[in-house]
């Protein structure tokens, strides 16, 4: 699939605005649509706001075109995560063509804003947990539970942003899974808050 930061930079070079917020999200177009990726900090926006339609292939091999209104969409989730359909391609409704240099600068501003608080220079899968109800993000609870920098094998809670897990060298899927479970148990025990993973597990 197309990597979201690549799509963001490509659109900027063509003078299309609307993809700037995707520049720091580590994922692909298909995955981002399936889980309704977006930002809840800095300049909040979700991918659903720019998707016009997309094509999927069903388990029986048939292909159909859908719009976001044809599926159930919620915070960081759509019913495309049921594994019964695969996204083939997508069409987007962007803003009017503008000055490529201005849009490029806006994209770079988005990226710089995120780099100040998120470990974009490290191997990660982005935000690990969904934001729980209320005004506090998942990272705040993890930090309050004193877990910043906590490590299991090669997987570490980022010292920069507690809701990001970094691969500091040789991390296995098991390391990351065990760290996620430890974070959940610790935050629930110390803070009384249940954290729901935003990352998706493959069977």
C-alpha positions in Angstrom: 0.0 0.0 0.0 0.9 3.7 -0.3 2.7 5.0 2.8 0.8 8.0 4.2 3.8 10.3 4.6 4.7 9.7 0.9 1.2 10.5 -0.1 1.2 13.7 1.9 4.5 14.9 0.3 3.3 13.8 -3.2 0.0 15.8 -2.8 2.0 18.9 -1.6 4.3 18.7 -4.7 1.2 18.7 -6.9 -0.3 21.7 -5.1 -3.1 19.8 -3.4 -4.0 20.7 0.2 -5.8 18.4 2.7 -3.2 15.7 3.3 -0.8 17.7 5.4 -2.0 16.0 8.7 -1.0 12.5 7.3 2.7 13.4 7.1 3.7 11.9 10.5 1.4 8.9 10.6 3.3 5.6 10.1 0.9 3.5 8.0 -0.6 2.9 4.6 -3.7 4.2 2.9 -5.7 0.9 3.2 -4.8 0.5 6.9 -5.6 4.1 7.6 -9.1 3.9 6.0 -9.8 0.6 7.8 -9.1 2.0 11.2 -10.1 5.7 10.5 -6.6 7.0 11.3 -6.1 10.6 12.2 -4.9 13.1 14.8 -6.4 13.9 18.2 -3.7 16.4 19.1 -2.0 19.3 17.4 -4.5 19.9 14.6 -7.2 17.2 15.1 -8.5 15.6 11.9 -9.5 12.1 10.7 -9.0 10.4 7.3 -12.7 10.1 6.9 -12.8 13.8 6.3 -11.0 13.5 2.9 -12.1 10.0 1.6 -14.5 10.2 -1.3 -14.8 6.4 -2.0 -12.8 3.2 -2.1 -12.9 -0.2 -3.8 -12.8 -3.4 -1.8 -12.6 -7.1 -2.8 -14.8 -9.4 -0.8 -14.1 -13.0 0.3 -16.0 -14.3 -2.7 -13.7 -12.3 -5.1 -16.3 -9.7 -6.0 -15.2 -6.0 -6.1 -17.4 -3.2 -5.0 -17.1 0.6 -4.5 -18.0 2.0 -1.1 -18.2 5.4 0.6 -17.5 6.0 4.2 -21.3 6.4 4.8 -21.7 2.8 3.7 -19.8 1.4 6.7 -19.8 2.0 10.4 -17.2 4.5 11.4 -16.1 5.3 15.0 -13.0 6.5 16.8 -10.1 4.6 15.3 -12.3 1.9 14.0 -14.5 0.9 11.1 -16.2 -2.4 10.4 -13.6 -3.0 7.6 -11.5 -4.5 10.5 -13.6 -7.6 10.4 -11.2 -9.1 7.9 -13.9 -9.9 5.3 -12.8 -7.2 2.8 -9.6 -5.9 1.5 -9.2 -2.3 0.3 -7.8 -2.1 -3.2 -7.7 1.6 -4.0 -9.2 4.9 -2.7 -10.3 8.2 -4.1 -10.0 11.4 -2.1 -11.7 14.8 -2.1 -9.0 17.4 -1.5 -9.1 21.1 -1.3 -8.5 23.4 -4.3 -5.1 23.4 -6.0 -2.9 26.0 -4.4 0.7 27.1 -4.3 2.8 24.0 -4.0 5.5 25.8 -2.0 3.0 27.0 0.6 1.4 23.6 0.9 4.8 22.0 1.2 5.7 24.4 4.0 2.4 23.6 5.8 3.3 19.9 5.5 6.7 20.5 6.9 5.2 22.6 9.7 2.9 19.7 10.6 5.9 17.3 10.6 8.0 19.6 12.8 5.2 20.1 15.2 4.9 16.3 15.7 8.7 15.7 15.9 8.9 18.0 18.9 6.7 15.7 20.9 6.7 12.3 19.2 9.6 9.9 18.4 9.2 10.0 14.6 12.9 9.2 14.1 12.5 5.8 15.9 10.9 2.6 14.6 7.4 2.6 16.0 3.8 1.8 15.0 2.6 5.2 16.1 0.1 5.6 18.9 -0.2 2.4 20.9 -3.5 3.0 22.7 -6.7 4.9 22.0 -7.4 8.0 24.0 -9.7 7.0 26.9 -12.9 9.1 27.5 -12.2 12.5 29.0 -9.6 15.2 28.4 -6.5 13.2 29.2 -4.7 11.2 26.5 -3.4 7.6 26.9 0.2 8.9 27.1 -0.7 11.1 30.2 -1.9 8.0 32.1 1.1 5.9 31.1 3.4 8.7 32.2 1.6 9.2 35.5 2.0 5.4 36.1 5.8 6.0 35.9 6.3 3.9 32.8 8.2 6.2 30.5 11.4 4.4 29.4 10.1 1.0 30.7 11.4 -1.8 28.5 10.6 -5.4 27.7 13.3 -7.0 25.5 13.8 -4.6 22.6 10.5 -2.8 23.1 10.5 0.4 25.1 7.9 3.0 26.2 9.2 6.1 24.5 10.9 8.6 26.8 9.6 11.3 24.5 5.9 10.3 24.3 4.6 7.5 26.6 1.9 6.4 24.1 4.5 5.3 21.6 6.5 2.1 21.8 9.9 2.1 20.3 11.9 -0.8 18.8 15.3 0.0 20.4 16.9 -3.0 18.7 15.7 -6.5 17.9 12.3 -6.1 19.4 10.0 -9.1 18.7 6.2 -9.1 18.4 6.2 -11.0 21.7 8.2 -8.2 23.3 5.8 -5.5 22.1 2.8 -7.6 23.1 4.1 -8.3 26.6 4.9 -4.6 27.0 1.4 -3.6 25.9 -0.1 -6.0 28.4 2.1 -4.8 31.2 1.2 -1.1 30.5 -2.5 -2.0 30.5 -2.3 -3.9 33.8 -0.1 -1.2 35.5 -2.3 1.8 34.4 -5.4 0.0 35.4 -3.9 -0.9 38.8 -2.4 2.5 39.5 -4.8 4.9 37.7 -8.1 2.9 37.5 -8.2 3.4 33.7 -8.5 0.7 31.1 -6.4 1.4 28.0 -7.6 -0.1 24.7 -5.0 -0.8 22.1 -5.1 1.3 18.9 -2.6 -1.0 17.1 -4.1 -4.0 15.3 -2.9 -7.6 15.9 -2.5 -10.0 13.0 -3.7 -13.5 13.5 
